[in-house]
Amino acid sequence: MSSTPLHIVIAGAGPAAQALVRRLAGKTGPRPRGQAGFEGTITVLSNRDECPEALLELAALPQVSVRFGQPASFIDSKAKVVTTVDGMDFAYDQLVIATGSAPALPPVTGAYCGLNYSTIDDAGAIGEAVKEATRIVGRRPLGILVGTGPAAGQAEAVLRARGVRPVRTTLRPSAVVPSLAGSPLPAAGIVFEDGSSMNGDLVVLAEERTARTDLAESAGLALAHDGGIAVGRDLATSVPGIWAIGDAASCDGLRLGLLLSAEASATLCASGLLSGARVEVFGGAEGVQAAA
């Protein structure tokens, strides 16, 4: 067995990628019994030039290198090399794709006034907003929920669990209406193209998103029927040595961001990376499973 330290490249620098770096670096939670700590190096390829504080903290770790403004654009899975948009090559022993997802439709005018539900991680922010709205209005808040599909279904459950009366519309509005000046509530309702409107204390947009899969397709990774990167329940893709986490991945026919939080996804992926599990392809649209 080679004693060369393992080098992991993570394509993407969002919440799931950051959670994975923290997990590998031993910054969150104890390791499972019998599992060795990670003693290799990590390169994070970020598509953003800005440096959020959380990412800067990770970049300060001795085993972590963050390349800002260097999104991955191509994977040579045979040579185990990732190429960035600027032509920089990064060799890897294990590769994790965390490229996330993008809105399927253009943003609604005034969307900044509303709340968004895209992944399970958004539930926390919505919970805090509900607490504030309840304090302000002094009653059970009325929430307008925009969207169809699994994300909207989850968002409705989150709102109900937190005491909101949700009114759900599958008709897309033309705009989110901001509250009048001086109101502590950010949104007053929505307006449709025909001029009709709905008023509420909160507006939640839970519209469908599409996985960013261009990078995965360059490596010939299998895609799921919903368009995401197909992964097994261990988060391994159809190509050995490549994993996918976060909202770019799909497992059991559902976007991974709707199945697992960023932390849970990172914990599961880290376990596979550290255990060196052997992966076999069994075929089918839903990806791979770990060999027993």
PABATOR-140147 format. One record per residue: residue in three letters; x, y, z of N, C-alpha, C, O in turn. Coordinates in steps of 0.1 Angstrom, whole numbers, padded with zeros to 4 digits, always signed. Each point is the difference from the previous one (the first is absolute). Example, Ala and Ser with C-alpha at 12.3 -4.5 7.8 and 13.67 -1.06 7.14 Angstrom:
REM residues 2
ALA+0132-0057+0078-0009+0012+0000+0009+0012+0000+0010+0000+0007 SER-0014+0011-0014+0009+0011+0000-0008+0011+0008+0005+0011+0001 
REM end
This chain:
REM residues 292
MET+0008-0012+0000-0008+0012+0000+0009+0012+0000+0010+0001+0008 SER-0014+0009-0017+0008+0012-0001-0001+0009+0013-0011+0000+0006 SER+0022+0006-0002-0001+0009+0012-0002+0014-0004+0000+0009+0008 THR-0002-0006-0021-0002+0013-0005-0013+0006+0006-0010-0006-0001 PRO+0011+0018+0006-0012+0006+0006-0011+0002-0010+0003+0003-0012 LEU-0015-0006+0015-0012+0002-0009-0002+0014-0003+0000+0009+0009 HIS-0002-0006-0022-0004+0014-0004-0014+0000-0005-0003-0007-0009 ILE-0005+0015+0015-0014+0001-0004-0003+0014-0006+0004+0010+0006 VAL-0010-0010-0017-0004+0012-0007-0015+0002+0001-0008-0010-0003 ILE+0003+0021+0008-0014+0003+0001-0004+0011-0010+0005+0011+0001 ALA-0013-0015-0011-0005+0010-0010-0012+0007+0005-0011-0006-0001 GLY+0012+0018+0006-0011+0007+0006+0004+0005+0014+0008-0007+0006 ALA-0014+0018-0002+0003+0005+0013-0012+0005+0008+0002+0009+0009 GLY-0013-0015-0011-0012+0004+0007-0001-0007+0013+0010-0005+0005 PRO-0022+0005+0002-0002-0005+0013+0004-0015+0001+0007-0004+0010 ALA-0010-0004-0020+0003-0014+0001+0015-0002-0001+0006-0008+0008 ALA+0001+0015-0017+0014-0001-0001+0007+0005+0013+0010-0007+0004 GLN-0014+0018+0001+0006+0005+0012-0002-0010+0012+0009-0002+0008 ALA-0021-0004-0007-0003-0010+0010+0009-0012-0001+0005-0005+0010 LEU-0002+0001-0022+0009-0011-0003+0014+0003+0004+0007-0009+0007 VAL-0002+0021-0010+0013+0003+0004+0002+0000+0015+0009-0005+0006 ARG-0019+0011+0001+0000+0000+0015+0000-0014+0005+0007-0003+0010 ARG-0015-0006-0015-0001-0013+0004+0014-0008-0002+0005-0006+0009 LEU+0001+0008-0021+0012-0007-0002+0011+0006+0008+0009-0008+0005 ALA-0009+0020-0002+0010+0007+0008-0002-0002+0015+0008+0004+0008 GLY-0018-0011-0004-0003-0003+0014-0005+0012+0008+0002+0000+0012 LYS-0008+0009-0019-0005+0012+0006-0014-0001+0005-0005+0009+0007 THR-0002-0020-0010-0014-0002+0004-0002-0014+0004+0001-0009-0008 GLY-0005+0007+0020-0005-0013+0005+0012-0011+0001+0010+0001-0007 PRO-0013-0011+0015+0010-0011+0001+0000-0009-0012-0011-0001-0006 ARG+0022-0006+0004+0000-0010-0011-0007-0013+0004+0001-0003+0012 PRO-0007-0004-0021-0005-0013+0003+0010-0009+0006+0012+0001-0004 ARG-0016-0010+0013+0010-0009+0006+0007-0009-0010-0007-0005-0009 GLY+0020+0005+0010+0008-0009-0009+0004+0007-0013+0007-0005-0008 GLN-0012+0018+0006+0003+0007-0013+0012+0009+0003+0000+0008+0009 ALA+0010-0009-0018+0012+0008+0002-0003+0015-0004-0009+0002-0008 GLY+0017+0007+0013-0001+0014-0004+0006+0002-0013+0007-0008-0005 PHE-0011+0019-0002+0005+0004-0013+0013+0006+0002+0002+0010+0006 GLU+0008-0015-0013+0014+0005+0001+0005+0005-0014+0012+0003-0001 GLY-0021-0001-0008+0004+0004-0013-0002+0015-0002+0000+0008+0009 THR-0002-0004-0022-0002+0014-0003-0013+0002-0008-0005-0009-0006 ILE+0000+0021+0006-0013+0003-0006+0002+0013-0008+0005+0010+0004 THR-0010-0011-0017+0000+0012-0008-0015+0003-0003-0007-0009-0005 VAL+0003+0021+0007-0014+0004-0002+0001+0010-0012+0007+0010+0000 LEU-0015-0013-0010-0001+0008-0012-0013+0008+0000-0011-0005-0001 SER+0012+0018+0004-0011+0009+0002-0003+0008-0013+0009+0005-0006 ASN-0022-0004+0002-0003+0008-0011-0002+0015+0003-0002+0008-0009 ARG+0004-0004+0021-0002+0014+0004+0014+0006+0004+0009-0006+0005 ASP-0008+0019-0009+0012+0007+0004-0001+0005+0014+0011+0002+0006 GLU-0023+0001-0001-0001+0005+0014+0004-0011+0010-0001-0012-0003 CYS+0004+0016+0015+0005-0009+0010-0009+0001+0012+0004+0008+0009 PRO-0014-0016-0008-0008+0000+0012+0008-0004+0012+0009-0008-0001 GLU-0013+0014+0013+0008-0003+0012+0002-0015+0003+0010-0004+0004 ALA-0021-0003-0006+0000-0015+0003+0010-0007-0009+0007-0009+0005 LEU-0006+0013-0017+0010-0006-0009+0014+0004+0003+0009-0007-0002 LEU-0007+0020+0006+0013+0005+0003+0005-0008+0012+0012-0003+0001 GLU-0021+0000+0009+0005-0008+0012+0005-0014-0005+0010-0005+0006 LEU-0017-0001-0015+0004-0013-0005+0013+0001-0008+0009-0008+0001 ALA-0007+0019-0009+0012+0002-0007+0012+0002+0008+0011-0003-0004 ALA-0013+0007+0017+0011+0002+0009+0005-0013+0006+0011-0001+0006 LEU-0018-0010-0008+0005-0013+0005+0011-0005-0008+0001+0002-0012 PRO+0009-0008+0018+0013-0004-0007-0002-0010-0011+0007+0000-0010 GLN-0017-0009+0011-0002-0010-0010-0010+0004-0011-0003-0008-0009 VAL-0002+0020+0010-0010+0005-0010+0005+0011-0009+0006+0010+0005 SER-0009-0011-0018+0004+0010-0009-0013+0004-0007-0007-0009-0007 VAL+0003+0022+0007-0012+0004-0007+0004+0009-0011+0007+0010+0001 ARG-0011-0013-0013+0002+0007-0012-0012+0008-0004-0009-0005-0006 PHE+0009+0018+0009-0011+0009-0002-0001+0004-0015+0011+0002-0006 GLY-0023-0002+0001-0002+0004-0014+0006-0010-0010+0004+0003-0011 GLN-0003-0016+0015+0005-0010-0009-0010-0012+0000+0003-0011+0005 PRO-0014+0013-0011-0010-0011-0001+0005-0011-0009+0007+0002-0010 ALA-0010-0014+0014+0004-0012-0009-0008+0000-0012-0012+0003+0000 SER+0018-0007-0011-0008+0000-0013+0001-0013-0007-0009-0003-0009 PHE+0019-0006+0012+0001-0013-0007+0007-0010+0009+0009+0004+0008 ILE-0014-0016-0008+0006-0011+0007+0005-0011-0009-0007-0005-0009 ASP+0020+0002+0010+0006-0012-0007+0000-0011+0011+0010-0001+0007 SER-0020-0007-0007-0001-0010+0011+0010-0011-0002+0004-0007+0010 LYS+0001+0005-0021+0011-0011-0002+0013+0005+0006+0007-0007+0006 ALA-0004+0020-0010+0013+0005+0006-0002+0006+0014+0010+0003+0006 LYS-0022-0002-0002-0003+0006+0013+0005+0014+0002+0008+0003+0009 VAL-0012+0005-0019+0004+0014+0000-0013+0009-0003-0008-0004-0008 VAL+0007+0014+0016-0010+0010-0002+0006+0013-0006+0010+0005+0005 THR-0017+0000-0015+0005+0012-0007-0010+0012+0003-0012-0002-0001 THR+0018+0013+0004-0009+0012+0003-0002+0008-0012+0006-0003-0011 VAL-0015+0013+0012-0003+0008-0012+0012+0008-0005+0001+0004-0012 ASP+0009-0002+0021+0012+0007-0004+0011-0009-0005+0011+0004-0003 GLY-0014-0017+0002+0009-0010-0005+0010-0005+0010+0010-0007-0003 MET-0013+0009+0016+0009-0006+0010-0004-0015+0003-0012-0003+0000 ASP+0021-0005+0001-0002-0015+0003+0002-0003+0014+0010+0004+0006 PHE-0019-0012+0000+0002-0005+0014-0002-0015+0000-0011-0005-0003 ALA+0021-0002+0006+0000-0015+0001-0008-0003+0014+0001+0007+0009 TYR-0008-0018-0009-0007-0004+0012+0001-0015+0002+0002-0008-0010 ASP-0003+0003+0022-0002-0014+0003-0015-0003+0001-0005-0010-0004 GLN-0002+0020+0010-0015-0001+0002-0005+0014-0004+0005+0010+0004 LEU-0016-0010-0011-0007+0012-0005-0014+0001+0006-0007-0010-0001 VAL+0003+0022+0006-0013+0002+0005-0006+0011-0008+0005+0011+0000 ILE-0017-0013-0007-0006+0010-0007-0011+0006+0009-0009-0007+0004 ALA+0010+0020-0002-0010+0007+0008-0004+0013-0007+0001+0011+0006 THR-0006-0012-0018-0002+0012-0009-0014+0006+0003-0003+0010-0006 GLY-0006-0017+0013-0012+0006+0004-0011+0000-0011+0002-0007-0010 SER-0011+0016+0011-0011+0001-0010-0003+0014-0003+0005+0010+0006 ALA-0013-0007-0016-0004+0013-0004-0015+0001-0002-0006-0010-0003 PRO+0000+0022+0004-0014+0001-0002-0004-0004-0014+0007+0003-0010 ALA-0018-0010+0008-0004-0004-0013-0006+0011-0008-0001+0000-0012 LEU-0004+0011+0019-0007+0011-0006+0007+0013+0004+0007+0000+0011 PRO-0008+0011-0018+0005+0013+0004-0006+0004+0013-0011-0004+0004 PRO+0019+0012+0004-0005+0004+0013-0013+0009-0001-0002+0007-0010 VAL-0007-0009+0020-0012+0008+0000+0004+0014+0005+0009+0002+0009 THR-0014+0009-0015+0002+0013+0004-0003+0002+0015-0010-0004+0005 GLY+0020+0010+0002-0002+0002+0014+0002-0012+0009-0003+0000+0011 ALA+0009-0011-0017+0002-0012+0007+0008+0002+0013-0001-0008+0009 TYR+0010+0018-0009+0008+0003+0011-0008+0003+0013+0005-0002+0011 CYS-0017+0005-0013-0009+0003+0012-0006-0013+0006-0004+0000+0012 GLY+0005-0010-0019-0006-0013+0005+0011-0009+0005+0012+0003+0000 LEU-0017-0015+0005+0009-0010+0005+0001-0011-0011-0009-0001-0009 ASN+0020-0006+0009+0002-0011-0010+0001-0013+0007+0007-0002+0010 TYR-0013-0008-0016+0002-0014+0004+0005-0008-0011-0008-0003-0010 SER+0021-0001+0010+0006-0008-0010+0005-0013+0005-0002-0011-0007 THR+0007+0011+0019+0005-0012+0006-0004-0001+0015-0006+0010+0005 ILE+0008-0021+0001-0003-0002+0014+0006+0010+0009-0005+0004+0010 ASP+0017+0001-0014+0007+0010+0008-0007+0013+0001+0002+0008+0009 ASP-0011-0005-0018-0008+0012+0000-0011+0000+0011-0005+0011+0004 ALA+0002-0022+0002-0010-0001+0010+0004+0008+0012-0009+0006+0007 GLY+0021-0005-0003+0005+0007+0012-0003+0015-0002-0005+0007+0009 ALA+0008-0001-0021-0002+0014-0002-0015+0003+0000-0004+0011+0005 ILE-0004-0020-0011-0014+0003+0000-0006-0001+0014-0008+0008+0004 GLY+0014-0017+0004-0005+0000+0014+0003+0012+0008-0009+0005+0007 GLU+0021+0001-0009+0003+0013+0006-0009+0011-0005-0004+0009+0008 ALA+0001-0009-0021-0009+0011-0006-0014-0002+0006-0007+0010+0002 VAL+0003-0022+0000-0014-0002+0005-0001+0005+0015-0010+0006+0004 LYS+0021-0009+0004+0000+0005+0013-0002+0016+0001-0007+0005+0008 GLU+0015+0001-0017+0000+0015-0001-0014+0005-0004-0005+0010+0005 ALA+0000-0016-0016-0013+0004-0005-0011-0002+0011-0009+0008+0002 THR+0009-0019+0005-0009-0003+0011+0000+0011+0011-0010+0005+0005 ARG+0023-0001-0002+0002+0010+0010-0006+0013-0004-0006+0008+0008 ILE+0008-0005-0021-0005+0013-0005-0015+0001-0002-0006+0010+0004 VAL+0000-0020-0009-0014+0001-0003-0009-0005+0012-0012+0003+0001 GLY+0018-0009+0009-0007-0004+0012-0010-0011-0002-0010-0001+0008 ARG+0011-0007-0018-0009-0011-0003+0007-0010-0009+0012+0002-0003 ARG-0020-0012-0001+0006-0010-0009+0001+0006-0014-0009+0005-0006 PRO+0022-0004+0001+0002+0006-0013-0007-0007-0012-0002-0012+0000 LEU-0001+0020-0010-0006-0005-0012+0012+0000-0010+0006+0010-0003 GLY-0003-0022-0003+0011-0001-0009-0005-0003-0014-0009-0009-0002 ILE+0014+0015-0008-0003-0003-0014+0012-0009-0005+0012+0005+0000 LEU-0016-0016-0005+0011-0010-0005-0002-0001-0015-0011-0004-0005 VAL+0022+0007-0003+0000-0001-0014+0008-0012-0005+0012-0001+0004 GLY-0018-0008-0011+0008-0011-0006-0008-0013-0001-0010-0002+0006 THR+0016-0007-0014-0005-0014-0001+0011-0010+0002+0012+0004+0001 GLY-0015-0016+0000+0010-0010+0001+0004-0003+0015-0005+0006+0009 PRO+0016-0014-0008+0005-0004+0013+0004+0011+0009-0003+0000+0012 ALA+0010+0010-0018+0005+0011+0008-0012+0008+0007+0001+0003+0012 ALA-0011-0001-0020-0012+0007+0005-0007-0008+0011-0005+0006+0010 GLY+0005-0019-0012-0007-0009+0010+0008+0001+0013-0007+0000+0011 GLN+0020-0001-0012+0008+0001+0013-0002+0014+0006-0001+0001+0012 ALA+0001+0009-0020-0001+0014+0006-0013+0001+0007-0001+0007+0011 GLU-0010-0012-0017-0013+0000+0007+0000-0007+0013-0005+0005+0010 ALA+0012-0016-0009+0001-0008+0012+0008+0008+0011-0004+0000+0012 VAL+0014+0007-0017+0009+0008+0009-0009+0012+0006+0001+0002+0012 LEU-0008+0004-0021-0008+0012+0005-0011-0005+0010-0002+0007+0010 ARG-0005-0018-0013-0010-0005+0009+0006-0004+0013-0006+0003+0011 ALA+0017-0009-0011+0007-0005+0012+0003+0012+0009+0002-0001+0013 ARG+0001+0013-0019+0004+0012+0008-0012+0009+0002+0002+0012+0005 GLY-0014-0017-0007-0012+0008+0004-0005+0010-0010-0008+0009+0003 VAL+0013-0010-0016-0005+0009-0010-0012-0006-0007-0001-0012-0002 ARG-0009+0021-0002-0011-0004-0008+0004+0002-0015+0000+0011-0005 PRO+0004-0022-0002+0005+0002-0013-0011+0000-0011-0009-0008+0001 VAL+0010+0017-0010-0009+0001-0011+0009-0003-0012+0008+0008-0004 ARG-0011-0019-0003+0009-0004-0011-0005+0003-0013-0012-0003-0003 THR+0020+0008-0006-0004+0003-0014+0010-0006-0009+0012+0001+0001 THR-0018-0008-0011+0009-0006-0010+0001+0009-0012+0008-0003-0010 LEU-0016+0014+0010+0002+0010-0011+0011+0010+0003+0000+0005+0011 ARG+0009-0004-0020+0012+0008+0003-0003+0015+0000-0007+0005-0009 PRO+0011+0002+0019-0004+0015+0001+0010+0007-0010+0010-0004-0004 SER-0014+0017+0001+0008+0008-0007+0010+0008+0009+0010+0005-0005 ALA-0014-0003+0018+0008+0007+0009-0003-0003+0014-0012-0004+0004 VAL+0022+0005+0005-0002+0000+0014-0001+0015+0005+0009+0008-0004 VAL-0019-0005+0011-0003+0014+0004+0007+0003+0013-0003-0006+0010 PRO+0012+0016-0009+0007+0003+0012-0010+0007+0010-0010+0007-0005 SER+0012-0008+0017-0008+0007+0010+0002+0015-0001+0010+0005-0005 LEU-0020+0003+0010+0001+0014+0000+0012+0005+0009+0004-0007+0009 ALA+0001+0018-0012+0011+0006+0008-0004+0001+0014-0011+0004+0004 GLY+0020-0009+0005-0002+0000+0014-0005-0013+0005+0000-0002+0013 SER-0005-0007-0021-0005-0013+0004+0012-0009+0003+0009-0001-0008 PRO-0009-0006+0019+0011-0009+0003-0001-0013-0008+0010-0008+0000 LEU-0021+0005-0006-0001-0012-0009+0005+0003-0014-0003+0011-0005 PRO+0011-0020+0000+0006+0003-0013-0009+0000-0012+0002+0007-0010 ALA-0012-0016+0010-0009-0002-0011-0014+0002+0004-0004-0004+0011 ALA-0005+0009-0020-0014+0002+0003-0009-0009-0008-0011-0002+0003 GLY+0017-0005-0013-0008-0009-0008+0006-0001-0014+0011+0003-0003 ILE-0020-0008-0006+0005-0003-0014-0011+0006-0010-0011+0001+0004 VAL+0016+0002-0016-0009+0004-0011+0002-0009-0012+0011-0003-0003 PHE-0023+0000-0003+0001-0008-0012-0001+0008-0013-0003+0012+0001 GLU+0005-0018-0012+0001+0008-0013-0013+0006-0003-0001+0011-0007 ASP-0010-0016+0011-0014+0005-0003-0003+0012+0010-0011+0005-0001 GLY+0020-0002+0010-0003+0011+0009-0006-0004+0014+0000+0007+0009 SER-0004-0020-0008-0005-0005+0012+0011-0002+0010+0012-0001-0004 SER-0015+0001+0017+0010-0001+0010-0004-0009+0012-0012-0003+0002 MET+0022+0000+0006-0002-0008+0013+0008+0007+0010+0012+0004-0002 ASN-0018-0001+0014+0008+0006+0011+0003-0010+0011-0007-0009+0002 GLY+0018+0012+0004+0004-0009+0011+0011+0006+0009+0005+0011-0003 ASP-0001-0018+0013+0011+0005+0009+0013-0005-0005+0011+0007+0004 LEU-0010-0018-0011+0012-0006-0005-0002-0004-0014-0011-0005-0003 VAL+0021+0005-0005+0000-0005-0014+0012-0010-0001+0011+0004+0002 VAL-0014-0017-0005+0010-0010-0002+0000-0005-0014-0011-0004-0005 LEU+0022+0005-0002+0001-0005-0014+0008-0013+0001+0011-0001+0004 ALA-0018-0010-0009+0005-0013+0000-0001-0006-0014-0006-0010-0002 GLU+0012+0017-0007-0001-0004-0014+0011-0011-0004+0010-0001+0007 GLU-0013-0006-0018+0009-0011-0004+0014+0006-0004+0001+0011-0005 ARG+0009-0020+0007+0013+0004-0004+0006-0012-0008-0005-0011+0000 THR+0015+0014-0008+0007-0010-0008+0014-0001+0005+0007+0009+0002 ALA-0002-0022-0002+0013-0002+0005+0011+0005-0010-0003-0001-0013 ARG+0014+0006+0017+0011+0003-0008+0008-0012-0003+0007-0005+0008 THR-0008+0000-0020+0006-0014-0003+0010+0001-0012+0005-0011-0004 ASP-0002+0023-0001+0009+0000-0011+0014-0006+0003+0005-0008-0008 LEU+0000+0010+0020+0012-0006+0004-0001-0015+0001+0009-0007-0005 ALA-0020+0002+0011-0002-0014+0001-0001-0007-0014+0006-0011-0002 GLU-0012+0018-0007-0002-0006-0014+0014+0000-0007+0002-0009-0008 SER+0007+0018+0011+0013-0001-0006+0008-0012+0004+0008-0005-0008 ALA-0012-0001+0019+0007-0012+0005-0008-0013-0004+0004-0011+0003 GLY-0015+0013-0009-0009-0011-0004-0007-0006+0011-0004-0012+0000 LEU+0001+0019+0011-0008-0005+0011-0014-0002-0004-0006+0008-0008 ALA+0000-0018+0014-0014-0003-0002-0009+0011+0006+0003+0004+0011 LEU-0014+0000-0018-0009+0009+0006-0013-0007+0004-0004-0010-0006 ALA-0003+0015+0016-0013-0005+0004-0011+0005-0009+0003+0009-0008 HIS-0014-0015+0009-0011+0004-0009-0005+0014+0002-0006+0006-0009 ASP+0009+0000+0021-0004+0014+0003+0011+0010-0004-0002+0012+0002 GLY+0012-0017-0008+0011+0008-0005+0012+0002+0009+0010+0006-0005 GLY-0011-0010+0017+0011+0001+0009+0011-0010-0002-0002-0010-0008 ILE+0013+0011+0015+0011-0010-0001-0005-0012+0008-0002+0001+0012 ALA+0002-0013-0018-0005-0012+0007+0010-0005+0010+0011-0002-0004 VAL-0016+0001+0016+0009-0006+0010-0007-0011+0008-0013+0000+0000 GLY+0020-0009+0006-0005-0010+0009-0002+0006+0013+0003+0012+0003 ARG-0007-0020+0007-0003+0005+0013+0013+0003+0008+0000+0005+0011 ASP+0012-0009-0017+0013+0004+0005+0005+0013-0006+0011+0004+0003 LEU-0018+0001-0013+0003+0012-0007+0011-0002-0011+0005+0010-0005 ALA-0002-0022+0002+0009-0003-0011-0007+0001-0013-0012-0004-0001 THR+0019+0008-0009-0006+0002-0013+0003-0013-0008+0005-0010+0005 SER-0008+0010-0018+0002-0012-0009+0015-0002-0004+0003-0010-0005 VAL+0005+0020+0009+0015-0001-0003+0007-0002+0013+0000+0009+0008 PRO+0008-0020-0006+0007-0001+0013+0009+0011+0002+0007+0005-0009 GLY-0006-0001+0022+0008+0011+0004-0006+0014-0001+0006+0010+0003 ILE-0018-0009-0008-0007+0012-0001-0013+0000+0007-0008-0010-0001 TRP+0005+0020+0010-0011+0000+0008-0008+0013-0003+0006+0010-0006 ALA-0019-0009+0010-0007+0012-0002-0009+0003+0012-0006-0009+0006 ILE+0007+0021-0001-0008+0004+0012-0008+0013-0003+0002+0007-0010 GLY-0011-0004+0019-0007+0012-0001-0011+0000-0011-0004-0011-0004 ASP+0000+0022-0001-0012+0001-0008+0003-0004-0015-0009+0000-0008 ALA+0021-0003+0005+0003-0004-0014-0003-0015-0001-0002-0005-0011 ALA+0001-0002+0022-0001-0015+0000-0015-0004+0001-0008+0008+0005 SER+0005-0020-0009-0013-0006+0001+0001-0014+0005+0007-0008-0006 CYS-0016+0004+0016+0000-0013+0005-0014-0005+0002-0008+0008+0005 ASP+0005-0020-0010-0014-0005+0002-0010+0009-0007-0011+0002+0005 GLY+0015+0005-0016-0010+0008-0007-0002+0014+0006-0010+0006-0004 LEU+0018-0002+0014-0003+0013+0006+0014+0007+0002+0010-0006+0003 ARG-0011+0020-0006+0012+0008+0002+0006-0002+0014-0008-0001+0010 LEU+0021-0001-0009+0006-0003+0013-0002+0011+0010-0001-0002+0012 GLY+0000+0015-0017-0002+0011+0009-0014-0001+0007-0001+0007+0010 LEU-0008-0014-0016-0013-0002+0007+0000-0013+0008-0010-0002+0008 LEU+0020-0006-0008+0001-0012+0008+0009+0002+0012-0004-0005+0011 LEU+0015+0012-0012+0010+0001+0010+0004+0015+0002+0001+0007-0010 SER+0002-0004+0022+0006+0014+0003+0014-0001-0005+0006-0010-0002 ALA+0000+0022+0001+0014+0001-0004+0009-0008+0009+0009-0007-0004 GLU-0012+0008+0017+0009-0007+0010-0002-0015-0001+0010-0007+0001 ALA-0022+0002-0003-0003-0014-0001+0007-0005-0012+0006-0011+0000 SER-0008+0018-0011+0006-0004-0013+0016-0001+0001+0006-0009-0004 ALA-0001+0019+0011+0015+0000+0002+0005-0011+0008+0010-0006-0002 THR-0018+0003+0013+0004-0011+0009+0000-0013-0008+0009-0008+0002 LEU-0019+0005-0010-0001-0012-0007+0011-0001-0011+0006-0011-0001 CYS-0004+0022-0006+0011+0000-0010+0014-0002+0006+0008-0008-0005 ALA-0006+0015+0016+0013-0002+0007+0002-0014+0005+0012-0005-0001 SER-0022-0002+0005+0001-0013+0005+0005-0009-0012+0009-0009+0002 GLY-0015+0011-0014+0004-0008-0011+0014+0003-0005+0008-0009-0003 LEU-0004+0022+0004+0013+0004-0004+0011-0006+0009+0010-0004-0004 LEU-0013+0005+0017+0010-0005+0010+0001-0015+0000+0010-0006+0004 SER-0021-0001-0007+0000-0015+0001+0006-0006-0013+0003-0012+0001 GLY-0002+0020-0011+0005-0005-0013-0009-0011-0006+0005-0010-0005 ALA-0018+0011+0007-0009-0010-0005+0001-0002-0014+0002+0009-0008 ARG-0003-0022+0004+0001-0004-0014-0014+0002-0006-0010-0004+0006 VAL+0009+0009-0018-0013+0003-0006-0002-0007-0013+0009-0001-0008 GLU-0020-0006+0006-0003-0007-0012-0012+0006-0007-0010+0005+0007 VAL+0010-0005-0020-0012+0006-0007-0009-0012-0003+0003-0010-0006 PHE-0016+0012+0010-0010-0010-0003-0009+0004-0011-0009-0008-0004 GLY+0011+0020-0001-0009+0004-0012-0012+0007+0005-0003+0001+0012 GLY-0005+0003-0021-0013+0006+0003+0002+0015+0001+0011+0005+0002 ALA-0022+0002-0002+0000+0015+0000+0004+0006+0013+0004+0012+0001 GLU-0006-0020+0010+0002+0006+0013+0014-0001+0005+0003+0004+0011 GLY+0007-0009-0019+0014+0001+0004+0005-0013+0006-0002-0011-0006 VAL+0010+0012+0017+0008-0011+0004-0003-0003+0015-0006+0008+0007 GLN+0012-0019-0002-0001-0004+0014+0013-0005+0004+0008-0005-0008 ALA-0005+0006+0021+0013-0004+0005+0000-0016+0001-0010-0006+0004 ALA+0021+0000-0008+0001-0014+0000+0001-0004+0015+0006+0006+0008 ALA-0012-0018-0005+0000-0005+0014+0014-0004+0003+0002-0005+0011 
REM end
